[in-house]
Amino acid sequence: MLFSVDQLEKIRSLIYKQTGMLFEEKKNYFLASRLEERMRVSRTDSFNDYYRMLIFDHPSAELKHLIESVTINETYFFRDFPQLQGFAESVLAPYLEKKAAARDFNLRIWSAACSTGEEAYTLSIILQEVLVDRERWQITIDASDIDTKVLEHAERGVYSERSLQDMPDVYRKKYFRQEGQNWVILSSARQLVHFRQLNLIDRMGMRSMRSYDFIFCRNVLIYFDDDSRRRVVSLLYDALLPHGYLFLGHAESLGRITASFELQKLGSFLCHRKPA
Amino acid sequence: MNTDEKTAQLEELFRLLTSLDATDRRMAAEDLGILADKRAVPLLMHSLLDPVIAVREAALIALKQHVFPETCVRMIELLISESVPLRNAALEVLQAMAAEACPMLLAGPLYSLSADVRKFSLDIIRQAANLSDAERKLIVERVRPLVEDSDLNVAAAAIEVLAQHGDEGIIDSLLARLDGPIWLQCHVIQALAHIPGKRAAESLTRIDGETLAPVAKVFLTEAIESRKRAA
């Protein structure tokens, strides 16, 4: 099915308004293919009928499906290994020491835009490995995504070989059991992680996320324009504790967005720390 | 929301804007931006000096959403502030509401004794969009004398504004500055490349390249080529 530039522009604007994600014109092909798929599934023949459905039907119905189909969910365990290694060795260890010295044994981590859960479970595995006195700590890993389908996948905790491509063997054996072609995450890694649906530009929902020591929001902001990025980053800032850290993807920078964070270079990667 | 409810909400946000908790202050500034009520402007201006960067940034974004003449007046006052962050904030807010600020800037700050204020005013005027013909005409009329400004930055900014809004009537004023420094020569040539009409195009071809600095000569060749392509 062919869509006109105006039609795709309408869809782009609608998605932007709902999610803050900006699909550039060069992604028209991707957008058109998802749109075509959703029209087929919803048995709608004309664009105008489908657009009416998006606008006037109950907001949680087709629009939600369309957003789910265009949000990009590709991820895997231990994605960007050097950054995670830097987190574990250069950030987490001294951070935990300081907390312990202050007799504060609460640790809260948020995997924002967690997709199918690989990042959240990876963080759980890292914590199990780093914490020598695990039983003293009250740990929470919250993991959120706009897409309820990927959250269901994350809750199931069943992954293909591909998701485990960068997983060290020792962890694979320790935290997974094999079921046919798939790998199922064990409860030892699963128990710390709590999933919830959340739109990163939903101000009220985001304001309920508070007092995190670490926030991982990697490879998400690249899909936002500067305006939405600024909004999301200020909400992430609020969600952090003073001296808490925000981790972004390699290609992401806050340079044009805000000067609120202290930039720290740890080994080969940069991270952002909220000032006291 | 009725007037009483809005007033109550504003008062609560004003209270939070002075809270000891920086997150409360940041969120209050953000929410005041959404409400965009002119009563918030003085307090938000005060928050531009908050010790926490995130609060200052939120106040700045909120002020940009208060597109009122009152905001422009107060921000124009800040253009002469001794505090660099305040001055930069005022400039940023005014650029976000350039069309509203434009008449006020043309009425006074454009001829300020401070070269900085003259330059800031021109930078803001340059951002003004969707102007009527009458407004554009007024801009050209008021900005034209600044092409002769003794401060080179101001003169160059004035040329940029004229390139954007001007017509053939300003060509002679521009050509008169071709005897200036290289940087100004380049600005004049670029302006002539943008001004609509045959006369501007012809005036480019009549410039004697040999009298120009080598860099400006390159600009001239490119400008002539670009006008040929456009024709």
Contacts between the chains, C-beta under 8 A, distances in Angstrom:
chain1	res1	chain2	res2	distance
A	203	B	30	8.0
A	207	B	27	7.0
A	230	B	61	7.3
A	234	B	26	7.1
A	234	B	30	6.9
A	234	B	54	6.8
A	234	B	57	7.4
A	234	B	58	6.6
A	237	B	26	7.7
A	237	B	54	5.5
A	238	B	23	5.2
A	238	B	26	6.5
A	238	B	27	6.6
A	258	B	53	7.7
A	258	B	54	7.2
A	258	B	57	5.8
A	259	B	53	5.4
A	259	B	57	7.2
A	260	B	52	7.9
A	260	B	53	4.7
A	260	B	54	3.9
A	260	B	57	6.2
A	275	B	52	7.7
A	275	B	53	7.6
